[in-house]
Every structure is written in C-alpha cells, then in structure tokens.
Amino acid sequence: GAGVSQSPRYKVAKRGQDVALRCDPISGHVSLFWYQQALGQGPEFLTYFQNEAQLDKSGLPSDRFFAERPEGSVSTLKIQRTQQEDSAVYLCASSLEGYGYTFGSGTRLTVV
Amino acid sequence: TQLLEQSPQFLSIQEGENLTVYCNSSSVFSSLQWYRQEPGEGPVLLVTVVTGGEVKKLKRLTFQFGDARKDSSLHITAAQTGDTGLYLCAGERDNQGGKLIFGQGTELSVKP
C-alpha cells in the first residue's frame, strides 16, 4: 500500500487479556520500528527489525511484550496479560535505509 | 531522564505571530528530525538535518541544527491556524540502527 497500515485502530482490553497489534509496512521497506506513545508525550522506542531479524528490543518494557516479523514484511506486537500502564498509542514506522520514516496512524490501546 | 528536552511544552498564539520551538540535549546526534502530529494520526516527517550549523527552510518553517549537533530549533513565521498540532523533534545517534529518541513534544495552538 501507499502508507503504513496499522490495525486495529482502537482496542479496549480487560486487564489480564492478551492483545495483538498488526503493522503492514510500506512494500519494500527493510526497517520496521515500534514505538509507544503515552498521552501528551513523545513516542518511545520499543523494538526494531531489519527484514525478519529483530536487531534491537531494548525498549520493550517487560517480558510481557513480544514482537515478530517472520517474513520480513508484516509485523505483530503482542502484549500478554495487559496491565493498565500498557494503555497508550502504539505506533509502527518503516523506512528505506538512509531515508526518513513513515509512521502509521497507530493503535490506541485502552486497558480497563 | 529525558535525553532530548523540548520547549516550550505548550504554546498558544494568534494567527500571524512568529514562534520558535527548541530542542536541546547534552548528547551529540548524527541527525535530527522534526515531525508534526495531528490528533489520532502518526507523526509526519517535516525535515531531517544532518550537518552541524545546517539551516533548512520549508515555506514559513525554518529549521536549524546546532554547530555541535546537540540542539535544534524550529521557527515558524506568520503562523496560520493550519499550523496547529504537536511538533516533535527526534534525534538519531551513531550505531543505533536508526532508532529515534523523541522529545516530549510542543503542543501548538494558533488562534484566528
């Protein structure tokens, strides 16, 4: 597609529920990033893929967070046993090497 | 500890006024990017600066990268109501795989 597509746009989860957030990057973009944006704050880095390889996952807040990109295109961010502090907008971005990033519109996760 | 300090956090001005947003750090960045984000959407890249002292202009927006590559500014001339939004600076450091460190953002409101 023309842009980075994220689904769902909105997700309400009960505390303790598992969720899966999907990102469809721009076709051919090698690099894919996940960021977490709390209300009124700038995005914070979670993890980074180059093709199917997860090269940096230093930003994942706990072992309840897991990301994958098995075929080097679509990526899924999974959060197990969601907690209230996980409520945020989760942004996905993709890029060609050496060029700027294109962000998706994000998934707003609310844990109740 | 915020690696990139952005100021001011909130700015409300009248149409036609000028404004400057600052982004400061004690760390050196290989490049610095400025984004604009509207409610419910992902950040959209405005500009990337890579050379110390670099100045880039985008219509009424002027971006500057500090000589030491530790700070940057965004100046808007004759603001318009359409400039309203969240402005984010984001730095990239060497050998970090393209990971971005974002400032907290500046919420700009331009009133008619």
Chai-1 contact restraints between the chains, C-beta under 6 A:
chainA,res_idxA,chainB,res_idxB,connection_type,confidence,min_distance_angstrom,max_distance_angstrom,comment,restraint_id
A,S31,B,G98,contact,1.0,0.0,6.0,A-B,restraint_1
A,Q41,B,Q104,contact,1.0,0.0,6.0,A-B,restraint_2
A,G42,B,L88,contact,1.0,0.0,6.0,A-B,restraint_3
A,G42,B,F102,contact,1.0,0.0,6.0,A-B,restraint_4
A,G42,B,G103,contact,1.0,0.0,6.0,A-B,restraint_5
A,G42,B,Q104,contact,1.0,0.0,6.0,A-B,restraint_6
A,G42,B,G105,contact,1.0,0.0,6.0,A-B,restraint_7
A,P43,B,F102,contact,1.0,0.0,6.0,A-B,restraint_8
A,F45,B,K99,contact,1.0,0.0,6.0,A-B,restraint_9
A,Y48,B,G97,contact,1.0,0.0,6.0,A-B,restraint_10
A,Y48,B,K99,contact,1.0,0.0,6.0,A-B,restraint_11
A,L55,B,G97,contact,1.0,0.0,6.0,A-B,restraint_12
A,D56,B,G97,contact,1.0,0.0,6.0,A-B,restraint_13
A,L91,B,G42,contact,1.0,0.0,6.0,A-B,restraint_14
A,G100,B,L45,contact,1.0,0.0,6.0,A-B,restraint_15
A,G100,B,T48,contact,1.0,0.0,6.0,A-B,restraint_16
A,F103,B,G42,contact,1.0,0.0,6.0,A-B,restraint_17
A,F103,B,P43,contact,1.0,0.0,6.0,A-B,restraint_18
A,G104,B,G42,contact,1.0,0.0,6.0,A-B,restraint_19
A,S105,B,E41,contact,1.0,0.0,6.0,A-B,restraint_20
A,S105,B,G42,contact,1.0,0.0,6.0,A-B,restraint_21
A,G106,B,G42,contact,1.0,0.0,6.0,A-B,restraint_22
